[in-house]
Every structure is written in structure tokens, then in C-alpha cells.
Amino acid sequence: MTIVLKTENLNKAYRFGGFINRVKINALDEVNLTVESDEPVIISLVGESGSGKTTLAKVMLRLVEPSSGRAIIYDHLVAGEGAKPSKHEFLSTVQPIFQNPFEAFSAYRTIDAYLMSTATRIKGLGRSEAEAAIEEALTSVGLKYADVLGKYPNQFSGGELQRVSIARALIPHPKMIIADEPVSMIDASLRMNIVNLFLSLKETYNTSFLYITHDLATAYYVSDYIAVMYRGTIVEFGTARGILTNPQHPYTQLLLDSIALTDRKWERTTYVASDIEAKEFQFTGCRFRNRCPLAEEICTHERPAPVVQHDGREVYCHFASSSTVTLENVG
């Protein structure tokens, strides 16, 4: 089996405040995640704002250096000690798609110039070959070279420009595309078009996706695997269907509380989540304990280890080993 994605004891710490009131935030805290497959896959990274999912994406895109640990994508060490791939090698393996497509392009440079630069500098193609590669990539997202030639970003809608971003990422034929909230700034009526595009491109280009999102409905629809994050830690990881139809971590259940899935209806609870607090990032035990209806003394001082369930999923909960964790069991 090929290592599609692997993180080993990955940490990223930030320090905020002045000399006296300085606070350390562990945005990533001992993140261990392994996905192996001989076929392309879509891995969704889900969680609320402040969960660490974007920080994890930035580390794997080499936009942020980890404090310790390392990250591997398709057998390439991309982050951490010893990671020294050339920029060309890295961008041939991994390509990004960002949340706001208008921030990914300068208003003073034509779109085709960006695409040509990607084809010639990263792919190493001559002019005519580059034009053919650009045409191929644009066609795969429902556009044509003539649609973008000589045009600037402000001449496109958000949905169109995001399609251009995807086409640009496809030109080098990367092994993985990391998409950070790629549909959050697109009109709701067009979001599924982009999500369906990911499914199509996975097969056509043999490309895997790391899909960062807070939209559990699209994550369920598009994913092969899902990793749920909370305050810089993984709390549950496994197949998409397994996790979102039978969640075993209390946080995953709370995330799913407000959406309906294909084979069950989620009943809302009266539980109200607390505000994000920096101190939760510094907990030595379970980071979720202040919000967890199952929390006991052990959660205060002992960090839960991953418990591997019968279906292969990993659940980071002290109460996951003996039986399925359900809020209905809480009296």
C-alpha cells in the first residue's frame, strides 16, 4: 500500500501576547494520521474554526514550519526535520486550492499568464505543449482557453475563478491537491458543482484530495476518509460512511447534531457549545472535556490514546474502548 498521507507527532506552537502575559497555543498537538491506498482518495479534515485544520494544511503546503514532527505525502517527506524537496519537486507532488480565489490571483495579471507560468515553470513544457496542457486542464473543469485568454480576475465570478484555480492546480498532474475551504465563498447553488468536480477529477487525473471544510454534508458526500479535529488534535478518524453514520466521539456527535444524513435523522440537543478559549489548547488531558457530557476525572489529567475500533477507525476517547459512545447513554 502507498502512503497517501502521514503525519508523525506533528506539532505547531504559536506564542501570543507580551513578555509577561505571553500565551503558548498548541495549534497542532501530537497529530498522528495515516492514510494508505493504492487508489486515489478524498480525505476530509473537518472541525470548527480554531480546530487546527487550516494550520495542518499550511504545514503540509510548506507555508508554515512545524515545531516538531513531520508530514509525508505520497512517500515524499514534505515537512519536518529532513524535509528538503526542491520547490519544483514539491509542486509537482502537491498543489493548493485556497478559500478565496480572488486572493490567489493578482488583479494586475491576466489569468492565462498564471496558467502559462505553471505549465512552463513547474511542468517544464514548451509554449505549444503548455497551451495544450492548459486547454486540457480548463476543459476538465468546464472552461476553454478562449474563456480566459487576456482576461483579468475581476472579469470572472467567484465560481468561475475557483474553477480556474482548480485547473491551475491540475496542470502539473500532482499526486495530491490540498483544498482549504474551497466552496465556502461560492454561492450555495454552485457548491455541489465544485464538489462533484473533485469526484470526477480524482478518477480522471488519479489525484487524491485533502479537503478542509466545516461543511459536513459535502464531506459526507465526497469523502473516502474523514478526520475530525478539535483544538489541534485528532479526535476521530476513519471511513466517511462509518464516522458520519455512526460517530463514536462526543464531539463528532455534536458536530453532526444539526444535519441530516441519508439513513438517519439527527435529533437536536439542548447542548450549547462554549466560546473558544485559549486555555483549552493547553489542557494536559482531553481538550474536549469542558464541553463533553461524558467527562470524568480521568479526562482532566490523562490524554486519551487512540482506540482502534472493529471497523478500523481511531477514536480518541477514554470511553470508546468498551462500547460505542453515544450521548443517549448519558443520563
Secondary structure, 3 states (H helix, E strand, C coil): CCEEEEEEEEEEEEEECCCCCCEEEEEEEEEEEEEECCCCCEEEEECCCCCCHHHHHHHHCCCCCCCEEEEEECCEEEEECCCCCCHHHHHHHEEEECCCHHHCCCCCCCHHHHHHHHHHHHCCCCHHHHHHHHHHHHHHCCCCHHHHCCCCHHHCCHHHHHHHHHHHHHCCCCCEEEEECCCCCCCHHHHHHHHHHHHHHHHHCCCEEEEEECCHHHHHHHCCEEEEEECCEEEEEEEHHHHHHCCCCHHHHHHHCCCCECCECCCCCCCCCCCCCHHHHHCCCCCCCCCCCCCCHHHHHCCCCCEECCCCCEECCCCCCCCCCCHHHCC
